[in-house]
Amino acid sequence: MSVPIRTTSHIADDALTSLRGCHELLRQLESTMKLIKASSGEHSDIAKVLAMAAYLAMDQANVMDCQIEEWQDELDTILATQNAELEIVSRAAEVSA
């Protein structure tokens, strides 16, 4: 049984999909930390730790969001270039046929 060969763009797309899942998980972690913090003493040590954890989750989610957007734009540009090149080759083959 042969396994289909995945293209680089499919692998990159799957990686970006996984990163989007991680991004969402970090957003949920941030919300969870804020919720738990709200039920703890305002100036307690646990409230400070939870505030820090929420901030770190939010910050990493923001970094990841920017990175995903940048990589998606790069992937879209590469795919558009490849598609344009394939179309040129295809037209050239039609003309020479």
C-alpha positions as YAML, in Angstrom:
chain: A
units: angstrom
residues:
- id: 1
  name: MET
  ca: [0.00, 0.00, 0.00]
- id: 2
  name: SER
  ca: [1.50, 3.31, -1.01]
- id: 3
  name: VAL
  ca: [1.28, 6.41, 1.11]
- id: 4
  name: PRO
  ca: [0.53, 9.62, -0.76]
- id: 5
  name: ILE
  ca: [3.40, 12.08, -0.77]
- id: 6
  name: ARG
  ca: [2.43, 15.30, 0.94]
- id: 7
  name: THR
  ca: [3.56, 18.56, -0.58]
- id: 8
  name: THR
  ca: [5.47, 21.16, 1.34]
- id: 9
  name: SER
  ca: [2.45, 23.45, 1.24]
- id: 10
  name: HIS
  ca: [0.26, 20.74, 2.82]
- id: 11
  name: ILE
  ca: [2.79, 20.24, 5.60]
- id: 12
  name: ALA
  ca: [3.08, 23.99, 6.17]
- id: 13
  name: ASP
  ca: [-0.70, 24.34, 6.20]
- id: 14
  name: ASP
  ca: [-1.00, 21.55, 8.77]
- id: 15
  name: ALA
  ca: [1.67, 23.20, 10.91]
- id: 16
  name: LEU
  ca: [-0.18, 26.52, 10.80]
- id: 17
  name: THR
  ca: [-3.41, 24.75, 11.75]
- id: 18
  name: SER
  ca: [-1.66, 23.21, 14.75]
- id: 19
  name: LEU
  ca: [-0.28, 26.60, 15.75]
- id: 20
  name: ARG
  ca: [-3.77, 28.09, 15.55]
- id: 21
  name: GLY
  ca: [-4.90, 25.39, 17.99]
- id: 22
  name: CYS
  ca: [-2.04, 26.30, 20.34]
- id: 23
  name: HIS
  ca: [-2.98, 29.96, 20.03]
- id: 24
  name: GLU
  ca: [-6.55, 29.20, 21.05]
- id: 25
  name: LEU
  ca: [-5.33, 27.08, 23.96]
- id: 26
  name: LEU
  ca: [-3.19, 29.97, 25.23]
- id: 27
  name: ARG
  ca: [-6.20, 32.30, 25.04]
- id: 28
  name: GLN
  ca: [-8.24, 29.80, 27.07]
- id: 29
  name: LEU
  ca: [-5.41, 29.48, 29.59]
- id: 30
  name: GLU
  ca: [-5.35, 33.26, 29.96]
- id: 31
  name: SER
  ca: [-9.10, 33.34, 30.60]
- id: 32
  name: THR
  ca: [-8.82, 30.49, 33.13]
- id: 33
  name: MET
  ca: [-6.08, 32.28, 35.04]
- id: 34
  name: LYS
  ca: [-8.14, 35.48, 35.15]
- id: 35
  name: LEU
  ca: [-11.19, 33.58, 36.37]
- id: 36
  name: ILE
  ca: [-9.29, 31.84, 39.16]
- id: 37
  name: LYS
  ca: [-7.57, 35.10, 40.10]
- id: 38
  name: ALA
  ca: [-10.93, 36.81, 40.47]
- id: 39
  name: SER
  ca: [-11.89, 34.30, 43.16]
- id: 40
  name: SER
  ca: [-8.68, 34.69, 45.15]
- id: 41
  name: GLY
  ca: [-7.67, 37.50, 47.48]
- id: 42
  name: GLU
  ca: [-6.87, 40.61, 45.45]
- id: 43
  name: HIS
  ca: [-3.37, 41.11, 46.87]
- id: 44
  name: SER
  ca: [-2.55, 37.50, 47.71]
- id: 45
  name: ASP
  ca: [0.52, 35.75, 46.38]
- id: 46
  name: ILE
  ca: [-1.67, 33.37, 44.38]
- id: 47
  name: ALA
  ca: [-3.42, 36.33, 42.74]
- id: 48
  name: LYS
  ca: [-0.03, 37.73, 41.71]
- id: 49
  name: VAL
  ca: [1.09, 34.38, 40.29]
- id: 50
  name: LEU
  ca: [-2.18, 33.97, 38.41]
- id: 51
  name: ALA
  ca: [-1.92, 37.52, 37.04]
- id: 52
  name: MET
  ca: [1.58, 36.75, 35.81]
- id: 53
  name: ALA
  ca: [0.45, 33.44, 34.27]
- id: 54
  name: ALA
  ca: [-2.45, 35.19, 32.51]
- id: 55
  name: TYR
  ca: [-0.10, 37.87, 31.19]
- id: 56
  name: LEU
  ca: [2.40, 35.30, 29.91]
- id: 57
  name: ALA
  ca: [-0.35, 33.29, 28.20]
- id: 58
  name: MET
  ca: [-1.73, 36.46, 26.60]
- id: 59
  name: ASP
  ca: [1.72, 37.61, 25.50]
- id: 60
  name: GLN
  ca: [2.62, 34.25, 23.96]
- id: 61
  name: ALA
  ca: [-0.77, 34.07, 22.23]
- id: 62
  name: ASN
  ca: [-0.17, 37.52, 20.72]
- id: 63
  name: VAL
  ca: [3.33, 36.57, 19.56]
- id: 64
  name: MET
  ca: [1.99, 33.34, 18.07]
- id: 65
  name: ASP
  ca: [-0.87, 35.18, 16.35]
- id: 66
  name: CYS
  ca: [1.58, 37.57, 14.66]
- id: 67
  name: GLN
  ca: [3.87, 34.70, 13.66]
- id: 68
  name: ILE
  ca: [0.97, 32.68, 12.20]
- id: 69
  name: GLU
  ca: [-0.21, 35.67, 10.18]
- id: 70
  name: GLU
  ca: [3.30, 36.34, 8.86]
- id: 71
  name: TRP
  ca: [3.89, 32.70, 7.92]
- id: 72
  name: GLN
  ca: [0.47, 32.39, 6.29]
- id: 73
  name: ASP
  ca: [1.20, 35.46, 4.15]
- id: 74
  name: GLU
  ca: [4.58, 34.00, 3.16]
- id: 75
  name: LEU
  ca: [3.01, 30.65, 2.30]
- id: 76
  name: ASP
  ca: [0.25, 32.34, 0.26]
- id: 77
  name: THR
  ca: [2.87, 34.33, -1.67]
- id: 78
  name: ILE
  ca: [4.93, 31.23, -2.40]
- id: 79
  name: LEU
  ca: [1.86, 29.29, -3.55]
- id: 80
  name: ALA
  ca: [0.70, 32.15, -5.76]
- id: 81
  name: THR
  ca: [4.16, 32.35, -7.35]
- id: 82
  name: GLN
  ca: [4.27, 28.59, -7.91]
- id: 83
  name: ASN
  ca: [0.77, 28.60, -9.44]
- id: 84
  name: ALA
  ca: [1.71, 31.47, -11.76]
- id: 85
  name: GLU
  ca: [4.86, 29.62, -12.85]
- id: 86
  name: LEU
  ca: [2.88, 26.43, -13.50]
- id: 87
  name: GLU
  ca: [0.38, 28.36, -15.59]
- id: 88
  name: ILE
  ca: [3.18, 29.87, -17.68]
- id: 89
  name: VAL
  ca: [4.71, 26.43, -18.25]
- id: 90
  name: SER
  ca: [1.31, 25.01, -19.15]
- id: 91
  name: ARG
  ca: [0.64, 27.79, -21.68]
- id: 92
  name: ALA
  ca: [4.07, 27.35, -23.18]
- id: 93
  name: ALA
  ca: [3.40, 23.63, -23.60]
- id: 94
  name: GLU
  ca: [0.09, 24.38, -25.32]
- id: 95
  name: VAL
  ca: [1.73, 26.81, -27.73]
- id: 96
  name: SER
  ca: [4.50, 24.37, -28.66]
- id: 97
  name: ALA
  ca: [2.10, 21.47, -29.10]
...
